[in-house]
Amino acid sequence: MKIQDILFLIILAVLVWKKSSKLATAAGLISLFASIPLFFLWVFFSAERLTWYAAGFFVLAIIFAILKLRTEK
Amino acid sequence: MKYAFFLIGIILFIIFLPWLDFSKTLSAGDWPYLYPQNIKAFSFPLSPPFLWVETYYDLTAKLGLQVFHLPWEVIERLFWFFPFLALSVYSSWVFAKRFLKNNPFASLCILIFTTNTYILMMTGGGQMGVAIAYALAPLVFSSLFNMLEVAYQKNLKKLGLLALLLGVQLMFDPRIFLITIFSFFIVFFIYSFMQKKSVFVPLKFGAIVFLGALLLNLFWIFPNLFFFQSEYAIVNSAITVTFYSFANFSNAIGLLQPNWPENLFGKVYFMRPEFLFLPVLAFSSLFFLSKLKKGQMIIPFAMLGLVGIFLSKGTNPPFGELYLVFSKLPGSTLFRDPTKFYILIILSYMLLIPLSLEMILQKVSKSRPIFSILYSLFLLFWLFTIRQAAWHQLTGTFMPQAVPTQYKILNNFLEKKPQATLWIPSYQRFGINTKQNPAYEGSQILDATNSAQLLSIFKTPKAQKTLVENNVAYIIVPFDSRHEIYLNDNKYDPTSKFDIIAKLKTFSWLEEVTEVDPSKKIIIFAVKKE
């Protein structure tokens, strides 16, 4: 496990605790934005991982949104 | 809106302009070139095993040639390339109207669907059966969604039309058909789960429509039933699935086809970071879930995109092992090329991107100039990502070519009598290959898998005897007008051609024929009978 993965898991844990779809979306978008300059600079390993994390955060955002919608109905 | 359509029309015109040169054929990659003799030889019913799309292929070729007296250059466009384009535009617009009512950016659906790197590489590589099935996907998807409405279910005529539509897509490509159905189910189940709606009634009607589509395709399913095992179960191994997993996660999330732009099989490029602005834009829509009435469609489509991203990367990380498990399922060999799942990402982004843009517009200002700026900015960005297509730097069908004169002369020469040819290292698409003049490759008559092996067999006495027995009168070293035969590390390198010629000259039972092609682009050797 790399240092990036540990950071990702910590952020993920915070987001799960917060249960905020918007925060998870923001984390996903920040990961994607951060990967763009890394790909540009050919730092492929970290850049690629950031795209994985982005998808992970988006999945979390979707789960929170579905749960919220189901409880509102 | 008219202004937007005009701009998209111009972009489509620029990108697909090479297809309008009727003096040249689009034959490239998997797309063949057919001479009238080839078309006349087609007979019905087809003898199995044959591909799902072969009936349409043979019928339209015959119709074009024998009824309308058209050359192949027109037939291929009339029945394949132009229908693909027309269907893509129509189908994506139906999808836009269904899911993006009153969205000022809805017309972008057409652009995203018709000019993304995935479909440009697909059509560039000449996989037109897959391309037409792809073109139908948004129409099938929207129609299946319409089926959820009760009024639709009571209308037998509409259900029949839906079965017909599904049947047509199934005939063009069963894999794309299954992926479209799969996409629909992802969206449908998440949508129903969110709405706390029953899935039973729509599923019942869905099954009826699905059965209808299958029945319409019995004309190719039934004759091929006993051939499926031998024809399609050849490559169901982990090695094959791993080999075909060209896209990595970043390619998939960026909607970047891994072989873009050269479209060389197996040649994968570094990630182009500009493509990552697409998922940024698409998944920004998750911010606006509560703001839009149609916000509830964002969740299922965002999930559809994420599932598509995960499947499109195949066995590549993260969790590539799951795709290996999937590859063990019966029938999964049809999906050995995971990039087919890009369709899920495309369907997702073509809804999410216009929704995000609409929300940004509402946040900034609803004024017309701001809309025009946003719309133009996206068009410019999109054009930048596919700039190689806009500048006509793509190869394959986007670089049409007239049949070289050398091949016309060769074919006229060969057609004079029934005689076969052996092509080294391989057959070239413009050579004649008919019942009267079959064109063989080394593997067909001498069990040689490559030219080096073939040339070593030539040293044995059986070579000349086998060739004469198979009525092979000439050995041909082709002119590689498409730069697809003499390749070294994916680049055209004719050195191997010169090596083959030099070796062939050493065999006493071969005699070079120079009068057919004085330009010496095609090298011909006559096989001595004794």
Interface residues (C-beta under 8 A of the other chain):
Chain A: S21 K22 T25 A26 G28 L29 L32 F33 S35 I36 P37 F39 F40 W42 F44 A47 E48 T51 W52 A54 A55 F58 V59 A61 I62 A65 I66 L69 R70 K73
Chain B: I190 F193 M194 Q195 K196 N248 F249 S250 I253 G254 F270 M271 R272 P273 L276 F277 P279 V280 F283 S284 L286 F287 L289 Q296 I299 A302 M303 L306 I309 F310 P317 P318
